[in-house]
Amino acid sequence: MHTSVHWDVIIIGAGPIGLAAAWNYAREHRDHKVLVLEQHALFTQLAGTSGEERHWRLQYSELEIFRLTLEADKLWRQLEQQADRKLIHRIGSLWFGDADVWTNEGQIRQTMLSMDEMRLPYERLTMREIERRYGFTGLDSNYEGFLQQDGGVIDVKGTLASLYSLASEAGVEFQFQQCVKAVEPDARGATVLTTQNRYRARKVLVASGPGSKKLLRQLDIELALSTYEMACISMLRSQRLGANDPFWFAFQPPVESDSNLFYGFPPNPWSVNGFDRLGTDFEVDPITEANAPGYRANPQHVERALEFARRHMPFLEPDKQHSAASCLAVLPTDPARQFYLDSAKGRCHGGEHLVVSAGGWAFKFTPLMGQICADLLAEREPRWDISALRF
Ligand SMILES: Cc1cc2nc3c(=O)[nH]c(=O)nc-3n(C[C@H](O)[C@H](O)[C@H](O)COP(=O)(O)OP(=O)(O)OC[C@H]3O[C@@H](n4cnc5c(N)ncnc54)[C@H](O)[C@@H]3O)c2cc1C
């Protein structure tokens, strides 16, 4: 094992946040050496970005997070310009269900109040209107919802590819297949250890998604995060092939087996395959050392999604052809918290040389969190109020 070149910044994880941080830091510090270490490859399906798309929304129940999505929106538009590529397709964000149910996405009623306060336009819809307009059937009579038209779907691979290109152009170096085993901060910087190599840096960002908790625990930094393997099922459409359907999320009261939350994407505007995807948002069976991820969708969860489609989405063909995949979602266990993003100053010896970004439904914040990480790596106060993210 040898210590290679000394780096100004090492970023652990080439997921969206690591890539966005690398690009933002490198373009502001052209003479600094920035390295990204990734245990798999770009576009890995074994961490938080498997699949093709993520939900883009402005609305949040919590005003302090809501304000951050409005800032993220501006940065996405800048990123699209820099990358010369459309990354968010604003097909709309439809929320429906029991307006009083609280979920890890928030609550419909409180979110409508928050949209009123933030003056974000939306269209309130009754259960009948939702069924008539979007083809759902058999929804509970007390269901209601809204359409927020600026929401939509983010192109995951387009975003990762754009950030990788921009970061490379800004001089960032990448090493793939390098699994970081330990980070050892000290008074002057930090040592990063992989199986093959030992690296030195002035600053280190831990943006390792499902891998962050383990790395931080070695430093006695305990983040209250749980990782779940969530299912996503692709199904063919039999009818309603129009391209105008929005992303949807169904807020339902939990049932005995799971949280009973489903969401779905119509065929992606950039895709040619014509499949809808249904996701289960079930916080059950967290990943532990005894319960390692199998990287396949739980068959019971797949059946629950197929059952939802059979009951409520007559325009799909769940029994004709479907395929299922899984993805690792890292979520704070405290329902009042959405994310962890902060310097580790004061949390361990040399913590001032460590920045941590972990947890939550964070893809929509990619350019914002990347910039915040870059600010913290440069020991600058972030330009937005991130008190809701700090730990
Ligand atoms: C099913 C599902 C649906 C989701 N839907 C949405 C949504 O609609 N909207 C939204 O905003 N967000 C959504 N998310 C969350 C979003 O995808 C994640 O928040 C986001 O991917 C987190 O980015 P990240 O860069 O922090 O971590 P990741 O994307 O997990 O990337 C971390 C990277 O670090 C690497 N790594 C891990 N450990 C190590 C190590 N020890 N050494 C080196 N490399 C390491 C991993 O291989 C990976 O490439 C969803 C997630 C899932 C699973």
The ligand as an SDF file (V2000), in Angstrom:
LIG
                    3D

 53 58  0  0  0  0  0  0  0  0999 V2000
  -36.3360    3.8630   -5.2820 C   0  0  0  0  0  0  0  0  0  0  0  0
  -35.8130    5.2450   -5.0470 C   0  0  0  0  0  0  0  0  0  0  0  0
  -36.5690    6.3250   -5.4630 C   0  0  0  0  0  0  0  0  0  0  0  0
  -36.1100    7.6150   -5.2570 C   0  0  0  0  0  0  0  0  0  0  0  0
  -36.8660    8.6410   -5.6900 N   0  0  0  0  0  0  0  0  0  0  0  0
  -36.4260    9.9090   -5.5520 C   0  0  0  0  0  0  0  0  0  0  0  0
  -37.1670   10.9790   -6.0810 C   0  0  0  0  0  0  0  0  0  0  0  0
  -38.2080   10.7590   -6.7050 O   0  0  0  0  0  0  0  0  0  0  0  0
  -36.6970   12.2410   -5.9170 N   0  0  0  0  0  0  0  0  0  0  0  0
  -35.5150   12.4840   -5.2660 C   0  0  0  0  0  0  0  0  0  0  0  0
  -35.1400   13.6580   -5.1510 O   0  0  0  0  0  0  0  0  0  0  0  0
  -34.7850   11.4830   -4.7640 N   0  0  0  0  0  0  0  0  0  0  0  0
  -35.1980   10.2060   -4.8880 C   0  0  0  0  0  0  0  0  0  0  0  0
  -34.4640    9.1670   -4.4200 N   0  0  0  0  0  0  0  0  0  0  0  0
  -33.2500    9.4480   -3.6460 C   0  0  0  0  0  0  0  0  0  0  0  0
  -32.0600    9.7550   -4.5050 C   0  0  0  0  0  0  0  0  0  0  0  0
  -31.8860    8.8280   -5.5360 O   0  0  0  0  0  0  0  0  0  0  0  0
  -30.8540    9.7920   -3.5740 C   0  0  0  0  0  0  0  0  0  0  0  0
  -31.1080   10.7430   -2.5580 O   0  0  0  0  0  0  0  0  0  0  0  0
  -29.6020   10.1780   -4.3040 C   0  0  0  0  0  0  0  0  0  0  0  0
  -29.2360    9.2030   -5.2380 O   0  0  0  0  0  0  0  0  0  0  0  0
  -28.4840   10.3470   -3.2900 C   0  0  0  0  0  0  0  0  0  0  0  0
  -27.3150   10.7210   -3.9600 O   0  0  0  0  0  0  0  0  0  0  0  0
  -25.9080   10.4800   -3.2990 P   0  0  0  0  0  0  0  0  0  0  0  0
  -24.9210   10.9630   -4.3020 O   0  0  0  0  0  0  0  0  0  0  0  0
  -25.8990   11.0570   -1.9360 O   0  0  0  0  0  0  0  0  0  0  0  0
  -25.8310    8.9070   -3.0610 O   0  0  0  0  0  0  0  0  0  0  0  0
  -25.8600    7.6910   -4.1200 P   0  0  0  0  0  0  0  0  0  0  0  0
  -26.6720    8.0370   -5.3040 O   0  0  0  0  0  0  0  0  0  0  0  0
  -26.2260    6.4780   -3.3560 O   0  0  0  0  0  0  0  0  0  0  0  0
  -24.3240    7.5910   -4.5600 O   0  0  0  0  0  0  0  0  0  0  0  0
  -23.3550    7.2080   -3.6250 C   0  0  0  0  0  0  0  0  0  0  0  0
  -22.1740    6.6520   -4.3800 C   0  0  0  0  0  0  0  0  0  0  0  0
  -21.1590    6.3170   -3.4410 O   0  0  0  0  0  0  0  0  0  0  0  0
  -20.6020    5.0650   -3.7790 C   0  0  0  0  0  0  0  0  0  0  0  0
  -20.0320    4.4740   -2.5600 N   0  0  0  0  0  0  0  0  0  0  0  0
  -20.7090    4.0060   -1.4860 C   0  0  0  0  0  0  0  0  0  0  0  0
  -19.8530    3.5670   -0.5510 N   0  0  0  0  0  0  0  0  0  0  0  0
  -18.6060    3.7570   -1.0500 C   0  0  0  0  0  0  0  0  0  0  0  0
  -17.2940    3.4850   -0.5570 C   0  0  0  0  0  0  0  0  0  0  0  0
  -17.1130    2.9420    0.6450 N   0  0  0  0  0  0  0  0  0  0  0  0
  -16.2330    3.7960   -1.3360 N   0  0  0  0  0  0  0  0  0  0  0  0
  -16.4130    4.3650   -2.5610 C   0  0  0  0  0  0  0  0  0  0  0  0
  -17.6280    4.6320   -3.0870 N   0  0  0  0  0  0  0  0  0  0  0  0
  -18.7160    4.3410   -2.3260 C   0  0  0  0  0  0  0  0  0  0  0  0
  -21.7910    4.2860   -4.3330 C   0  0  0  0  0  0  0  0  0  0  0  0
  -21.3760    3.2010   -5.1340 O   0  0  0  0  0  0  0  0  0  0  0  0
  -22.5230    5.3720   -5.1270 C   0  0  0  0  0  0  0  0  0  0  0  0
  -22.0740    5.4650   -6.4560 O   0  0  0  0  0  0  0  0  0  0  0  0
  -34.8740    7.8430   -4.6270 C   0  0  0  0  0  0  0  0  0  0  0  0
  -34.1040    6.7540   -4.2090 C   0  0  0  0  0  0  0  0  0  0  0  0
  -34.5650    5.4730   -4.4130 C   0  0  0  0  0  0  0  0  0  0  0  0
  -33.7160    4.3320   -3.9830 C   0  0  0  0  0  0  0  0  0  0  0  0
  1  2  1  0
  2  3  1  0
  2 52  2  0
  3  4  2  0
  4  5  1  0
  4 50  1  0
  5  6  2  0
  6  7  1  0
  6 13  1  0
  7  8  2  0
  7  9  1  0
  9 10  1  0
 10 11  2  0
 10 12  1  0
 12 13  2  0
 13 14  1  0
 14 15  1  0
 14 50  1  0
 15 16  1  0
 16 17  1  0
 16 18  1  0
 18 19  1  0
 18 20  1  0
 20 21  1  0
 20 22  1  0
 22 23  1  0
 23 24  1  0
 24 25  2  0
 24 26  1  0
 24 27  1  0
 27 28  1  0
 28 29  2  0
 28 30  1  0
 28 31  1  0
 31 32  1  0
 32 33  1  0
 33 34  1  0
 33 48  1  0
 34 35  1  0
 35 36  1  0
 35 46  1  0
 36 37  1  0
 36 45  1  0
 37 38  2  0
 38 39  1  0
 39 40  1  0
 39 45  2  0
 40 41  1  0
 40 42  2  0
 42 43  1  0
 43 44  2  0
 44 45  1  0
 46 47  1  0
 46 48  1  0
 48 49  1  0
 50 51  2  0
 51 52  1  0
 52 53  1  0
M  END
$$$$
